[in-house]
Amino acid sequence: MNAESTPNVLGPRDFSRLLQTRFGLKMSHQAISKAPYLAKSASGQIVVTDALAVLADRGRIRLDAPQAELSFETAAVPAEPGRPRAKGNGYYDELTLTERVKRRKLELSLAEDEGKLLRIEDVTEAMVAGGRRIGERIERLTGLADELAAAGRDGGTTAVRDILRREARAIRESLAEALSLSAAEEPDTDGQS
């Protein structure tokens, strides 16, 4: 089978045979049909040049031939019922690309609806609010001077360490709350602790 007699698109069985005869790669037609990385036309046929390039990129086949041998004549592309015949090499490629973009937009929309995808603005706003809350909490540490001095006189170093541990724990908890988006929406009801 030479390059000029190979069509731009093939069914999965024919593409499987092409891989076996030309490249020595055994890949079942079921695997070809299910492979999401192989470019398919609107009718589900394999776009040969794109599919071979992807398989070469993945290291499954070696394309020793120059790229010119992989550009097949468009006259061999069969017309699909209800679809215009390809005008040049790009009609089915553009159709495939359009469908991929639509699918990707739907995937992103679904991920956002499920809460797996966050808007950059929301994350930035939460981080700024969290930083503000942590800064306020650190500034409150200066108000502990009297408490620390009294604890140092009455209970010694152990009492001072207990107060510092309590404040460190409170700052860690405040940090954990501040880094969540829900904490950015809720006002600080914490007061002083």
Residue pairs with C-beta under 8 A, 6 or more apart in sequence:
1 18
1 21
1 22
3 65
3 69
3 70
3 71
3 72
4 72
4 73
5 76
6 18
6 48
6 72
6 76
7 48
7 72
7 76
7 77
7 78
8 47
8 48
8 49
8 72
8 74
8 76
8 77
8 86
8 89
8 92
9 41
9 45
9 46
9 47
9 48
9 77
9 78
9 92
10 18
10 45
10 46
10 48
11 29
11 45
11 46
12 29
12 30
12 32
12 33
12 45
12 46
13 29
15 29
15 32
15 46
15 48
15 51
16 27
16 28
16 29
16 32
18 48
19 25
19 26
19 27
19 55
19 61
20 26
20 27
23 55
23 61
23 62
25 55
25 60
25 61
27 60
32 38
32 46
33 44
37 54
37 58
38 46
38 47
38 50
38 51
38 54
38 55
39 46
39 47
39 50
39 51
39 54
39 93
39 96
40 46
40 47
40 96
41 47
41 80
41 92
41 95
41 96
42 80
42 83
42 92
42 95
42 96
42 99
43 80
43 83
47 92
47 93
47 96
48 70
48 72
49 70
49 71
49 72
50 93
50 96
52 61
52 63
52 70
53 63
53 70
55 61
56 62
56 63
63 70
71 89
74 86
74 88
74 89
77 85
77 86
77 92
79 85
84 91
86 92
108 117
111 117
112 118
112 119
118 181
122 181
123 181
125 184
126 178
126 179
126 180
126 181
126 183
126 184
127 179
129 178
129 183
129 184
130 175
130 178
130 179
130 183
130 184
131 178
133 174
133 177
133 178
133 183
133 188
134 171
134 174
134 175
134 178
136 188
137 170
137 171
137 174
138 171
140 192
141 167
143 192
144 163
144 167
147 163
148 160
148 163
148 164
151 159
151 160
151 162
151 163
152 159
152 160
155 162
166 193
170 193
174 190
177 183
178 184
